[in-house]
Amino acid sequence: MKNTILVLFLIALLCPSFAELQITLTPTKKYFAANETVVIKVDVGNREEDMAWDTYLMYRDSRNTPFYITPDGTSLEPKVLGMLPPEIELKPAYWHQPERVQLFVCLCLPNTEKVIGMGRTFFEVGPAEPEKRPLPVAHQLLLVQEVANDTTRYTDYKQFDSSWKNTTMGQSNGTTIGASGCAITSVGNIRGITPPTINSELKSDGGYSGNYIIWSKVRGLSYKGSDEISDSLFSSYHVIADVGGHFVLLTGVQSTGKYYSKDPGKSSNPVYSSSQIYSVRLYYR
């Protein structure tokens, strides 16, 4: 798996247009100081509504070693990021010298190595000020992502739970809850019902279009439709957010433009900002 994903990133250097989704990565600046947050704007072309994927985010610098950026830090092994939001924030750590950085994104169909999107960009990161230089630890780019637990009544089922992660869902190609069940798990967390139960109901009720959930077919909930995120929604609706190939239940407002979540794909629940959310699906309370 490690070598395959690395090869895919290297292919992007030679042939960035071979994938069906074209991803444009745009740094807000070309140079960032070591104490600044690196902000990358993301545009995914030809993106289908409700489309799911696995995101791999990787960078290379003068060491020419691929480092994968994950919710838990950097890794030499490929790990799924679990989202591709409209805006990625990265924090340089232990930066000792100026570096030109290449940042790559690779999108694959869930739980496969089939590439559906690829993109890359370049930027520079400057060194820390001499009097503030850190100990000699290898420098890193870390994902800026707060995590926090809320106290809402929602359950916190995870799609990767061993009790159901291998359960087949949808109508085609045998995808599983563990691979593609973020939407149905988010719906299950609203109702307090396990993902395999939601899956069975949807199969019985014609609630799938291929492997995509038909939101209006969920039992016990009245579907309002899709909208843009805002703080005012939570008094009237249950809110499920699209954070880029992945769906999460938003459970309330932490502060203006920042929202608690029950994220079915992560062990710890992130706080998502409005800049990380493409759109939301709403069910009446």
Secondary structure, 3 states (H helix, E strand, C coil): CHHHHHHHHHHHHHCCCCCCEEEEEEECCCEECCCCCEEEEEEECCCCCCCCCEEEEEEECCCCCCEEEECCEEECCCCCCCCCCCEEEEEEECCCCCEEEEEEEEEECCCCCCEEEEEEEEEEECCCCHHHCCCCCCCEEEECCCECCCCCCCCCCCCCCCCCCCCECCCCCCCEHHHHCHHHHHHHHHHCCCHHHHHHHHHHCCCEECCEECHHHCCCCCEEEEECCCHHHHHCEEEEEECCCCEEEEEEEEECCEEEEECCCCCCCECEEHHHCCEEEEEEC
